[in-house]
Amino acid sequence: MPVGLGPLPVLHPVPGFRLGIASAGIKRVGRKDVVVMEAAEGSTIAGVFTQNAFCAAPVTLCRQRMGSTPRYLLVNTGNANAGTGKPGMVAAERTCEALAELVGVKSEQILPFSTGVIGELLPADKIIPVLPAALENLSEDNWAVAAEGIMTTDTQPKGCSRQIQIAGQTVTITGTSKGAGMIRPNMATMLGYVATDAPVAQPVLQALLREAADLSFNRITIDGDTSTNDSCMLVATGQAAIAPIDSTEAAGYAELAAAIKEVLLVLAQAIVRDGEGATKFVTVQVNGGGNRNECLDVAYAVAHSPLIKTALFASDPNWGRILAAVGYAGVPNLDVEKIDVYLDDVCITRQGGRAPEYVEEQGARVMAQEEITIRIELGRGACSETLWTTDLSHEYVRINAEYRT
């Protein structure tokens, strides 16, 4: 069951952004697995993508087309179209060309996205025939249905929406994401789509997305695997009646940036809460680092340790595993006598050894919770970083062992 992830909240329509859903039966007959998203003419679009060198054909095409004033996003689930070589590129291009012909734009204005099984060729002959149905279904109110249409092993759709006031006008930010396993975004099997009706210049939008992704999607990990298909897109339709935001100093930028960062963080944490087989939502906070990188090295060492993750699943306060992970994180000249470690508010180790006041029952109480914070104080400087992760359960192994069966 997802950890602390309830039903979808109200997802406000974004003026100038429509979504349509259809069923191509890519992996299962009758499943909604094709989503078309339409951005109004004049919209600006920003994107961040996986850094996996074996990236999927749609990621390659998206990167090539980001400078071509994109208008449509075409998403399919059930097939990643990764590891498919030139035939995969041809298949992705075919779907884009078919959609472009239907809507009367250039093929380069279509951005494709795929998620699902790696190594299988995209079934373009299944997708192309249902594109008219997806276009007929286009509506600004279709966020919730689209959130379901981009799911793979997710157990629940994920979405977030905020409305803020800028210069007396209501500005909307709404988004959805998918992902539950093969999660360690590094851009950025996660996808994220966020739209706003604010008018934002593309360079400003791109910089904002990179910053927001670094604070959200690039701070989550479930199993340490960076997917071949990770993509996160931010669309600004410009329909709100406010002055264009063409720089970070422009009126309204600070308010918009804060709201977008909040939406992306909620969407990213929702992926962790719905992690494959997850029973715990775990915050790993590292304070007192000498620099950002060593804080992240320690945090990832803890978040990726199979021994720590299985202890979390068992609600076992085996704090020695945390110390071991901190020790092998690769921080140069690490003085272990300066390190304190906490489970929530319980100090389990002080100055590199067991805290004198700590008793096992305190740690067991925290580890039995669904939401846990592991806080590590390095005592080396003023830098801090935070990651979000899960435990590692029997169910995670079952899901991934049976993924193709």
C-alpha positions as CSV (number, residue, x, y, z in Angstrom):
1,M,0.0,0.0,0.0
2,P,1.3,3.5,-0.7
3,V,2.6,5.3,2.3
4,G,0.6,8.4,3.2
5,L,-0.6,8.8,-0.4
6,G,-4.3,9.5,-0.5
7,P,-6.7,10.0,-3.4
8,L,-5.9,12.6,-6.1
9,P,-6.5,16.2,-4.9
10,V,-8.5,18.7,-7.0
11,L,-6.4,19.2,-10.2
12,H,-7.3,22.7,-11.5
13,P,-7.5,23.0,-15.3
14,V,-4.7,25.1,-16.8
15,P,-6.0,27.5,-19.5
16,G,-4.3,26.7,-22.8
17,F,-3.3,23.1,-21.9
18,R,-5.5,20.2,-22.9
19,L,-5.1,16.5,-22.4
20,G,-6.6,13.5,-24.3
21,I,-6.5,9.8,-23.5
22,A,-7.0,6.7,-25.6
23,S,-6.5,2.9,-25.3
24,A,-4.1,1.2,-27.7
25,G,-3.8,-2.1,-25.8
26,I,0.0,-1.9,-25.8
27,K,0.4,-4.2,-22.8
28,R,-3.2,-5.0,-21.8
29,V,-6.4,-4.7,-23.9
30,G,-8.7,-1.9,-22.7
31,R,-6.1,-0.1,-20.7
32,K,-5.8,3.7,-21.2
33,D,-2.2,3.8,-22.3
34,V,-1.8,6.7,-24.8
35,V,-2.0,10.4,-23.7
36,V,-1.8,13.4,-26.0
37,M,-1.1,16.8,-24.4
38,E,-1.7,20.0,-26.4
39,A,-0.1,23.4,-25.5
40,A,-1.7,26.5,-26.9
41,E,0.1,28.3,-29.7
42,G,2.7,30.6,-28.2
43,S,3.4,28.4,-25.2
44,T,6.9,27.9,-23.9
45,I,8.2,24.4,-22.9
46,A,11.2,23.3,-20.8
47,G,12.4,19.8,-20.2
48,V,15.0,17.8,-18.2
49,F,15.9,14.3,-19.2
50,T,17.7,11.2,-18.0
51,Q,21.5,11.2,-18.0
52,N,21.5,7.4,-18.7
53,A,23.8,7.0,-21.8
54,F,21.5,4.2,-23.0
55,C,18.6,6.7,-23.2
56,A,15.4,5.7,-25.1
57,A,14.6,6.8,-28.6
58,P,11.9,9.3,-27.4
59,V,14.4,11.0,-25.1
60,T,16.8,11.5,-28.0
61,L,14.0,13.0,-30.1
62,C,12.8,15.3,-27.3
63,R,16.3,16.6,-26.8
64,Q,16.7,17.3,-30.5
65,R,13.3,19.1,-30.7
66,M,13.4,21.3,-27.6
67,G,14.3,24.3,-29.8
68,S,11.5,23.7,-32.3
69,T,8.6,25.4,-30.5
70,P,6.9,22.1,-29.5
71,R,3.1,22.1,-29.4
72,Y,2.2,18.5,-28.5
73,L,3.4,15.9,-26.1
74,L,2.7,12.2,-27.0
75,V,3.0,9.7,-24.1
76,N,2.6,5.9,-24.2
77,T,2.9,3.4,-21.4
78,G,3.6,-0.4,-21.6
79,N,6.7,0.0,-23.8
80,A,9.8,2.1,-23.1
81,N,11.2,1.9,-26.7
82,A,14.7,1.8,-25.2
83,G,17.5,-0.4,-26.3
84,T,15.7,-0.7,-29.7
85,G,18.4,1.0,-31.9
86,K,17.4,2.6,-35.3
87,P,14.1,0.7,-35.6
88,G,13.0,2.2,-32.3
89,M,13.9,5.7,-33.5
90,V,11.9,5.1,-36.7
91,A,8.9,3.8,-34.7
92,A,8.9,6.9,-32.5
93,E,9.2,9.2,-35.5
94,R,6.3,7.4,-37.2
95,T,4.0,8.2,-34.2
96,C,5.1,11.8,-34.2
97,E,4.5,12.2,-37.9
98,A,1.1,10.6,-37.7
99,L,0.0,13.0,-34.9
100,A,1.6,16.0,-36.7
101,E,-0.5,15.3,-39.8
102,L,-3.7,15.0,-37.8
103,V,-3.2,18.4,-36.0
104,G,-1.5,20.3,-38.8
105,V,1.9,21.0,-37.3
106,K,5.5,20.0,-38.1
107,S,6.7,16.6,-36.9
108,E,9.4,18.4,-35.0
109,Q,6.7,20.1,-32.8
110,I,5.7,16.7,-31.4
111,L,7.6,15.5,-28.3
112,P,7.3,11.7,-27.7
113,F,7.6,10.0,-24.3
114,S,7.5,6.2,-23.6
115,T,7.6,4.2,-20.4
116,G,7.4,0.4,-19.8
117,V,9.5,-2.6,-20.7
118,I,13.0,-2.0,-22.1
119,G,14.2,-3.7,-25.2
120,E,11.0,-4.1,-27.0
121,L,10.2,-2.2,-30.2
122,L,7.5,0.5,-29.9
123,P,4.2,-0.9,-31.4
124,A,3.6,2.2,-33.6
125,D,0.9,0.3,-35.5
126,K,-1.2,0.1,-32.3
127,I,-0.6,3.7,-31.3
128,I,-1.3,5.5,-34.6
129,P,-4.8,4.2,-35.1
130,V,-6.0,5.6,-31.6
131,L,-4.5,9.1,-32.0
132,P,-7.8,10.5,-33.4
133,A,-9.6,9.2,-30.3
134,A,-7.1,10.9,-28.1
135,L,-7.5,14.1,-30.0
136,E,-11.3,13.9,-29.8
137,N,-10.9,13.5,-26.0
138,L,-8.8,16.6,-25.5
139,S,-10.0,18.7,-22.6
140,E,-8.5,21.0,-20.0
141,D,-10.3,19.0,-17.3
142,N,-8.6,15.7,-18.1
143,W,-5.7,15.9,-15.7
144,A,-7.0,13.1,-13.4
145,V,-7.6,10.7,-16.2
146,A,-4.2,11.5,-17.8
147,A,-2.6,10.7,-14.4
148,E,-4.0,7.2,-14.7
149,G,-3.0,7.0,-18.4
150,I,0.7,7.4,-17.7
151,M,0.9,4.8,-14.9
152,T,3.0,1.6,-15.1
153,T,3.6,-0.3,-11.9
154,D,2.2,2.7,-9.9
155,T,-0.7,1.7,-7.6
156,Q,-2.2,5.2,-7.6
157,P,-2.3,8.2,-9.9
158,K,-0.2,11.2,-8.7
159,G,-1.1,14.8,-9.1
160,C,-0.8,18.2,-7.5
161,S,-2.3,21.6,-8.2
162,R,-1.8,25.1,-6.8
163,Q,-3.4,28.5,-7.5
164,I,-1.6,31.7,-6.6
165,Q,-2.3,35.4,-7.0
166,I,0.1,37.5,-9.1
167,A,-0.8,41.2,-9.8
168,G,-4.3,40.5,-8.7
169,Q,-4.8,37.6,-11.2
170,T,-5.2,33.9,-10.5
171,V,-2.3,31.8,-11.9
172,T,-2.7,28.0,-11.9
173,I,0.0,25.4,-11.7
174,T,-1.0,21.7,-12.1
175,G,1.0,18.6,-12.7
176,T,1.1,14.8,-12.7
177,S,3.9,12.3,-12.4
178,K,4.4,8.5,-12.7
179,G,6.9,6.2,-11.2
180,A,7.3,3.5,-8.6
181,G,10.4,1.5,-9.4
182,M,13.7,1.9,-11.4
183,I,13.8,5.3,-9.6
184,R,16.9,7.4,-9.2
185,P,16.2,10.3,-11.5
186,N,19.5,11.9,-12.6
187,M,18.8,14.8,-15.0
188,A,16.2,14.7,-14.0
189,T,10.7,4.7,-15.3
190,M,9.6,8.4,-14.0
191,L,7.7,10.9,-16.1
192,G,6.5,14.3,-14.9
193,Y,4.3,16.9,-16.6
194,V,3.6,20.3,-15.1
195,A,1.8,23.2,-16.7
196,T,1.0,26.8,-15.8
197,D,-0.9,29.6,-17.5
198,A,1.7,32.1,-16.6
199,P,3.6,33.8,-19.5
200,V,7.2,32.8,-19.0
201,A,10.2,33.2,-21.4
202,Q,11.7,29.9,-22.4
203,P,15.2,30.5,-21.0
204,V,13.7,31.5,-17.6
205,L,11.3,28.5,-17.6
206,Q,14.2,26.1,-18.4
207,A,16.4,27.5,-15.6
208,L,13.5,27.3,-13.2
209,L,12.7,23.7,-14.1
210,R,16.4,22.7,-13.6
211,E,16.4,24.3,-10.2
212,A,13.1,22.8,-9.2
213,A,14.0,19.3,-10.4
214,D,17.3,19.4,-8.5
215,L,15.3,20.1,-5.3
216,S,12.7,17.4,-6.0
217,F,12.9,14.7,-8.6
218,N,16.7,14.7,-8.3
219,R,16.4,14.1,-4.6
220,I,14.4,10.9,-4.6
221,T,15.6,7.3,-4.9
222,I,13.8,4.0,-4.5
223,D,16.3,1.4,-5.8
224,G,19.2,3.5,-7.2
225,D,18.5,2.6,-10.8
226,T,18.4,5.6,-13.2
227,S,15.9,4.8,-15.9
228,T,16.5,5.1,-19.7
229,N,13.4,7.2,-20.0
230,D,13.2,9.8,-17.2
231,S,11.7,13.0,-18.4
232,C,10.2,16.0,-16.7
233,M,8.4,18.8,-18.7
234,L,7.2,22.2,-17.7
235,V,4.8,24.1,-19.9
236,A,3.8,27.8,-19.7
237,T,0.8,28.6,-21.9
238,G,0.9,32.4,-21.3
239,Q,-2.9,32.6,-20.9
240,A,-2.9,34.4,-17.6
241,A,-3.5,38.1,-17.8
242,I,-0.2,39.1,-16.2
243,A,3.0,40.8,-17.5
244,P,5.4,38.4,-19.1
245,I,8.0,36.9,-16.8
246,D,11.2,37.3,-18.8
247,S,13.8,37.3,-16.0
248,T,14.2,36.1,-12.4
249,E,13.8,39.7,-11.3
250,A,10.5,40.2,-13.1
251,A,7.3,40.8,-11.0
252,G,5.7,37.5,-10.0
253,Y,8.7,35.3,-10.7
254,A,9.4,34.6,-7.0
255,E,5.8,33.6,-6.3
256,L,5.6,31.5,-9.4
257,A,8.9,29.8,-8.7
258,A,8.0,28.9,-5.2
259,A,4.7,27.4,-6.3
260,I,6.3,25.3,-9.1
261,K,8.9,24.0,-6.7
262,E,6.2,23.0,-4.3
263,V,4.3,21.2,-7.0
264,L,7.3,19.3,-8.2
265,L,8.3,18.3,-4.7
266,V,4.8,16.9,-3.9
267,L,4.9,15.0,-7.2
268,A,8.4,13.6,-6.5
269,Q,7.6,12.5,-3.0
270,A,4.4,10.9,-4.3
271,I,6.6,8.6,-6.4
272,V,8.5,7.6,-3.3
273,R,5.3,7.1,-1.3
274,D,4.1,4.7,-4.0
275,G,7.5,3.0,-4.4
276,E,7.2,-0.7,-5.5
277,G,6.5,-2.6,-2.3
278,A,7.2,0.3,-0.1
279,T,6.0,0.2,3.5
280,K,8.1,3.2,4.8
281,F,8.6,6.7,3.6
282,V,12.1,7.7,4.7
283,T,13.7,11.1,4.8
284,V,17.5,11.1,4.9
285,Q,18.8,14.4,6.1
286,V,22.6,15.1,6.2
287,N,23.7,18.3,8.0
288,G,27.1,19.8,8.7
289,G,28.8,18.8,5.5
290,G,31.8,20.6,4.2
291,N,30.2,20.8,0.7
292,R,27.0,19.7,-1.1
293,N,28.6,16.7,-2.8
294,E,29.8,15.0,0.4
295,C,26.3,15.5,2.0
296,L,24.8,13.8,-1.1
297,D,27.4,11.0,-1.0
298,V,26.5,10.2,2.6
299,A,22.7,10.5,2.0
300,Y,22.8,8.2,-1.1
301,A,25.0,5.7,0.7
302,V,22.4,5.4,3.4
303,A,19.4,5.5,1.0
304,H,20.8,2.8,-1.2
305,S,22.1,0.4,1.4
306,P,20.2,-2.9,1.0
307,L,21.0,-3.7,4.6
308,I,19.5,-0.4,5.9
309,K,16.5,-0.7,3.6
310,T,15.8,-4.3,4.7
311,A,16.2,-3.2,8.4
312,L,13.6,-0.4,7.7
313,F,11.2,-3.0,6.3
314,A,11.7,-5.2,9.4
315,S,11.4,-2.1,11.7
316,D,14.7,-3.2,13.2
317,P,16.7,-0.3,14.7
318,N,20.0,-1.8,13.5
319,W,21.9,1.5,13.7
320,G,25.3,0.0,13.0
321,R,24.3,-0.4,9.4
322,I,23.8,3.4,9.2
323,L,27.2,4.0,10.6
324,A,28.8,1.6,8.2
325,A,27.1,3.3,5.2
326,V,28.3,6.8,6.4
327,G,31.8,5.3,6.7
328,Y,32.0,4.0,3.2
329,A,30.4,7.0,1.5
330,G,33.8,8.2,0.4
331,V,34.0,11.5,2.4
332,P,37.7,12.4,2.6
333,N,39.3,12.7,6.1
334,L,36.0,11.9,7.8
335,D,36.3,12.4,11.6
336,V,33.8,9.8,13.0
337,E,34.1,11.3,16.5
338,K,32.2,14.4,15.3
339,I,29.2,12.4,13.9
340,D,25.8,12.2,15.5
341,V,23.0,10.1,14.1
342,Y,19.3,10.5,14.9
343,L,16.2,8.4,14.2
344,D,13.6,11.2,14.3
345,D,14.3,13.0,17.6
346,V,16.1,10.0,19.1
347,C,19.9,10.3,19.2
348,I,21.2,6.8,18.6
349,T,24.9,7.6,18.2
350,R,26.9,10.6,19.5
351,Q,30.5,11.4,18.6
352,G,30.8,8.2,16.7
353,G,29.5,5.8,19.3
354,R,26.3,4.7,20.9
355,A,24.6,7.6,22.7
356,P,24.7,6.9,26.5
357,E,21.0,7.6,26.9
358,Y,19.9,5.5,24.0
359,V,17.9,2.3,24.6
360,E,16.7,-0.1,22.0
361,E,13.0,0.5,22.7
362,Q,13.4,4.1,21.5
363,G,14.8,3.1,18.2
364,A,12.2,0.3,17.8
365,R,9.4,2.9,18.4
366,V,10.6,5.1,15.6
367,M,11.3,2.2,13.2
368,A,7.8,1.0,13.6
369,Q,6.4,4.2,12.1
370,E,5.4,4.5,8.4
371,E,7.3,7.8,8.1
372,I,10.9,8.0,9.5
373,T,13.7,10.6,9.4
374,I,17.3,9.5,9.5
375,R,19.3,12.6,10.4
376,I,23.1,12.6,10.2
377,E,25.2,15.4,11.7
378,L,28.7,15.4,10.2
379,G,30.2,18.3,12.1
380,R,32.3,19.4,9.1
381,G,30.7,22.6,7.8
382,A,27.4,24.4,7.1
383,C,26.1,22.4,4.1
384,S,22.9,20.3,4.2
385,E,21.1,18.0,1.8
386,T,17.9,15.9,2.0
387,L,16.8,12.8,0.1
388,W,13.6,10.7,0.2
389,T,13.6,7.0,-0.1
390,T,11.8,3.8,0.9
391,D,12.5,0.4,2.5
392,L,13.1,-2.8,0.6
393,S,10.4,-5.4,0.9
394,H,9.5,-8.8,-0.3
395,E,6.9,-7.2,-2.5
396,Y,9.5,-5.1,-4.3
397,V,11.4,-8.3,-5.2
398,R,8.1,-10.0,-6.4
399,I,7.1,-7.1,-8.6
400,N,10.4,-6.9,-10.3
401,A,10.8,-10.6,-10.6
402,E,7.5,-10.9,-12.3
403,Y,7.6,-7.6,-14.3
404,R,7.6,-9.3,-17.7
405,T,5.3,-12.3,-16.9
